[in-house]
Amino acid sequence: MDIVAKIKAKATEYRQYTAECLAEMVKIPSVSCEEEAVVLKIKELLENAGVRNVRIDGLGNLIARVGNGPKILAIDAHIDTVDTGDESQWDTPPFSGLIKDGWVHGRGTVDQEGGAASMIAAARILTEMNYDGDYSVYFTFTVMEEDCDGMCWEYLINEENLKPDFAVITEPTNLGLYRGHRGRMEMELWYKGLSAHGSAPERGRNVIYSGSKVALKIEELNERLKTDEFLGKGTIAPTLFRTVSPSLCAIPDQARMHIDRRLTWGETKESAVGELEAICGDDVTIEVPEYDRPGYKGTVYKIEKYFPTWKIEENHPLVQAGKKTYKSLFNETPRIDKWTFSTNGVSICGRHKIPCIGFGPGNEVYAHAPNEKVPVEHLEKAAAFYALLPFILAADETG
Ligand SMILES: [Zn+2]
């Protein structure tokens, strides 16, 4: 039997197994920084599947390797989830992991333990096939993505020295093949005024006036930010304005404004800060804040809240290999698209320029929403895709 047929048959054989792996994960709540129990569950699932090289790094990421080739392919799923929101809006309890009528239900099924379950099945398939091709295939089950996208990969690349040649992000794509998304960053504007008695405002400098003027200029700036044909438009929005004053009968002398900035192609931290500097007066200090929450192991790994834009071209060999993998398995051409939201690609491709593609089970409209659910069929197909990709990549290179 050829490799494609063998992988397809195994993915089909493990359809229910893959759904059950996902159900096991969903039953364990795993919000960011509290992923330990689900990480240990995935470790157990991988070890029971016969995967031998499984370890947990200093941050709490789980890393499994199959094969020992000279090149590195990383396949990544973040295994933290967002919280449930209002549980009364769920038709089935968010941690049920119910498998019914071809769907797996619950928080994390789409975003994105579904991708993780398909990776476990793919690792099992490659292990059973005694995969020893050109690639070391690293399956990474990463933490804290919902809180600080890409931070887990800064850790893997800089501290664990894991530097893949190619990476696949398994966030939901509804089985489309994705090749980028906008970046983002956060900024804090700190305003400094002068307090005075509220009865004599002319003696002070009121930060509400300077903040308001800047906010109106930000509204205009948003209109003229650039657009990329593939990724869409950059945006900027103030999302918080908080003032401090000695009393309600005094002129406020300090304020903080929080800025949400989405970055399209060609926009960087420097360009975004520069635009704000041009519209803020001397009474404002601009800061890019740092993320410093400790992970479940207690590790603090500070990074700036700057998540660079990334995309790779459609004719890139990795996109082409993804296309060929899809076509070999399903006999049709995949939809090529981009994510609306952000992923670990901001680190892998955005900061480190390692080519990435996205392919994952589930529709992103269910992400972060009540009644999150993923089709079992998607899990099976994604498992087959992840298992076949290293073979296709190697075949492409040998011509
Ligand atoms: Zn996600």
Boltz pocket constraint, residues with backbone or C-beta under 6 A from the ligand:
constraints:
  - pocket:
      binder: B
      contacts: [[A, 78], [A, 111], [A, 112], [A, 145], [A, 171], [A, 342]]
      max_distance: 6.0
